[in-house]
C-alpha cells in the first residue's frame, strides 16, 4: 500500500508539468489517477468508505483554508474587497438558489435535492484559480477579484450545505431557529477567527522556540485549535480557520517566511491527497448512469447560475460587460464541492450516491471546459497581457527572532529609470543593501559598478521603516 501511494504521489507531481501547458487545473489529473488506481480501474487500491473520506477531507480542508487565508494579502483584497466579498457570500447564495431552482424545474429533481446540489457546488476552487493565474498576467482587478473570491467563499458553501442537510434530516423544522443557528455559525465563526488571528502574532513572538521546525508544528496546532474551539461553541470552524489565517498572514511575527513556505507545501500535499482519495472513491462503472444529468446541471451552472450571481453582485461595482463575462467564466469548481458531496452519505440522506456522482461530473466539466478556455476568452476580450516572468531563484529573510529588517524583491520593468544605471549611482538609503540580482535565470553578485538591466530582479535588504521611501525611490 505504501509503495502504491508513493507512486501515486510521484505521478501526480510530475503530471503537473504536462497539464500546466494546457491551462487545465491539476485536480483533473489527480482525480483521474485516483480512478485509474481504484477498484474500477487497475484495482490496485480499494477504497469505499465515505465516512473515512469525509474525516480525511475535513483535516485537509482545514489546512487548505488556513493557507488560503494566510496568503490572501490585505493590499490585494482591499483593491477588490467589496465585490469579492459580495461574490463570496451573497454570490454563493445566489448561485446555490439559482442552480437549485433551475435544476428543480428543468431536470425534475425534488426541490430539496436540487437546492442541495446547488449548495454543494456553489463555491469556486482557490487551488485551481491560483494555479491558472500563477504564470498569466490578467487585468489586476479581475485577477484579485477571482483570487479573493475563491479563497474566501468555501465557508459559505459549507454552511449552506450543512444547513440544508440539517433541514432534510429534521422533520420538525422551524424556520426561525434555523436562521438563528445559521447566523450564529457565521458571526461566532468570524469572532473565533478574529480572536485567534489577533492572538497568533503574540503567541509566535513570545514562543522563542529552539528551532524553526517547532514553529511549523506550532502553526499546525494553532490552525487546528482555532477550528476546534469554533466547533465546541457550535460556530463554523472552516470560517474561523480562514479568518484566523488571513489575519495571521497579514501580521508581522517571527519566522513568518518559513511558516508561509511550510503552509504552501502542506496545503499542496493536502490538495493532492484530497483529489487522489476522492478519485479512489469514484466507481467509474457507475458514472454512465449520471452523465446526462451531470452534464446538463454543469451547463446550467456555467451558463445560468454563475452569470446570474456575477451580474447581480457586481451591479453596483465598476465592472464593464467584458470584465463581468470573464468573472462568470472564471468560476472553476474543485475540492470543496467534491468533499461536500460526501456529506449526504454520512448524513444518511436517501440516494446519496446520486449527489456524489453528479457533483463529480460538474467539477470535472467546469475544470476541463473553463480551465482550458480561460486563456482563449481573455485574449478574445482583450484582457490578457501576456505571460508573467517567473524566476527560478528566490531569496528570503527567515529569522526565529524579531528583526527590524526586511528583504524586498523588486523587478525592473520596461521603461524604468533604473535601466542603464550602475548600483553606485542609485541614491539608496545608507541602511539599504542590494544583496543579489537575478538576471536571465542566473544570480549576479552585485557590485558598485554592476549596471541594471531591464528584467532584473533586485533583492534588497532594508529597515522596515525605510521600506516605503525605498519603493517610492525605485519606482
HELIX and SHEET records of a PDB file:
HELIX    1   1 UNK A    2  UNK A   19  1                                  18    
HELIX    2   2 UNK A   20  UNK A   22  5                                   3    
HELIX    3   3 UNK A   26  UNK A   37  1                                  12    
HELIX    4   4 UNK A   50  UNK A   70  1                                  21    
HELIX    5   5 UNK A   74  UNK A   79  1                                   6    
HELIX    6   6 UNK A   81  UNK A   86  1                                   6    
HELIX    7   7 UNK A   87  UNK A   91  3                                   5    
HELIX    8   8 UNK A   92  UNK A  102  1                                  11    
HELIX    9   9 UNK A  103  UNK A  107  3                                   5    
HELIX   10  10 UNK A  111  UNK A  120  1                                  10    
HELIX   11  11 UNK A  126  UNK A  133  1                                   8    
HELIX   12  12 UNK A  140  UNK A  152  1                                  13    
HELIX   13  13 UNK A  154  UNK A  169  1                                  16    
HELIX   14  14 UNK A  175  UNK A  207  1                                  33    
HELIX   15  15 UNK A  212  UNK A  232  1                                  21    
HELIX   16  16 UNK A  237  UNK A  249  1                                  13    
HELIX   17  17 UNK A  256  UNK A  281  1                                  26    
HELIX   18  18 UNK A  284  UNK A  287  1                                   4    
HELIX   19  19 UNK A  288  UNK A  290  5                                   3    
HELIX   20  20 UNK A  291  UNK A  300  1                                  10    
HELIX   21  21 UNK A  301  UNK A  305  3                                   5    
HELIX   22  22 UNK A  306  UNK A  313  1                                   8    
HELIX   23  23 UNK A  321  UNK A  329  1                                   9    
HELIX   24  24 UNK A  335  UNK A  340  1                                   6    
HELIX   25  25 UNK A  343  UNK A  347  1                                   5    
HELIX   26  26 UNK A  352  UNK A  380  1                                  29    
HELIX   27  27 UNK A  423  UNK A  425  5                                   3    
HELIX   28  28 UNK A  464  UNK A  466  5                                   3    
HELIX   29  29 UNK A  467  UNK A  474  1                                   8    
SHEET    1   A 2 UNK A 136  UNK A 138  0                                        
SHEET    2   A 2 UNK A 384  UNK A 387 -1                                        
SHEET    1   B 4 UNK A 405  UNK A 411  0                                        
SHEET    2   B 4 UNK A 457  UNK A 463 -1                                        
SHEET    3   B 4 UNK A 433  UNK A 439 -1                                        
SHEET    4   B 4 UNK A 442  UNK A 444 -1                                        
END                                                                             
